[in-house]
Amino acid sequence: RILVFVVALALSGVFSSTFTLTFAYISDTVREKRDRVSAYGLALATFGLSFTIGPMAGGYLATSVGEGKDVTVNWEGQRRVFRGSLALTVLDLLYIYFFFAREYTC
């Protein structure tokens, strides 16, 4: 299991530029200073909310209640977490592809 943790941590480091890309996109697309401040605030609120709700949702999806009050994490729970994360990732990519402005062309 430690190998899975190390690989996941390495992938997390590879994709850690989310903040930088988000703030660069806001600074490139929002021209008015007052609107830019509120866009930065909305982005930070979204990140904070996702860091708060994400682990709780993952824990809820991963656990199953057996007889009595035993709470266990089993393979099916891990699959539910993976499927939920995959669905959100696909939705994010579709949103980015179809709804973001395409100002930059090659």
N, C-alpha and C positions, 0 to 999 in steps of 0.2 A: 504494500500500500504506500510505502514511502516513495517508491518510484513514480506512482501516479501523482502524488503531491508535488514532487520535483518537476515533473513534466507540466502539470497544470500551472505551477508558479512561473515556469519559464515562458509558457504561452501568455500568461498574464503580463509579464514584462514586455513581451513583443507587442502586445496590443495596448500598452499603457498610454498611448498618445491621444486618448479620447479627449481629455481636457484641452490639450493643445489644439487639436483639430477643431473642436467645437468653438473655442474662443477665436481662432483664426477665421473661421467661417462667419461668425457674428461680426467681427471687425471688418471683414470684406464686404458684407452684404448690407449691414445697417449703417446708413450714412449719418443720421442725426444723432448727436451726442446723447440727448435725453432718451431717445428710443434705444440706443445701444446700452445704456445703463440698465434699463428694464429688461432687455434681452439677456444681458449677463446675469441678472438676478434670477430670471426664469430658468436659465440653464443651470445655475448653481442649485436652485430649489429642486429641479428635476434630478440632478445627481444625488443630492442629499436624500430625497424621497426614495430613490431607487436603492441606495445603500441601506436604507432602513427597512423597506418593505421586501426587498429581494431575499435576504436571508430568512425572514419569517415565512415567506411564501414557499421557499425551498424546503424549509423544515417541515412545514405543513404537508407539502406534497410527498416528502420522503418518509414520513412516519405512518405507521398503521397501528391501530389499537387492537390488541388481542383480547383474550378473555381477561376479565378483571380490569386492572388499570395499567397493564403492561404496555409500554410503548416501545416498539422496535423499528429499526430501519432495515428493510430487507431489499432484495434485488428489484422487486417490483416498484418499491418506493424510489429507488435510484433511477429506474427507467422513467418514472413519471417526472422527476426533476429534469432529466436529460431531454425528454420530449417537450416539456414546457419551455426550457431554455432554447431548444431548437426552433420551436414555433415562434417565440419572440424574436430570435435572430433573423429568421426568414421574413417576418413582418417588418422588422427594422430595415433590412436590405431592400425590400420592395418599396417601402416608403421613401427611402433615400433615392432609389432609382427613378421613381415616377413623380415625386413631388418636389424635390429640390431643384432650384433654378440651375439651368445649364448655361452659365455665362462664359465659361472657359472652354474653348474648343482647341483642338490640336491643329 
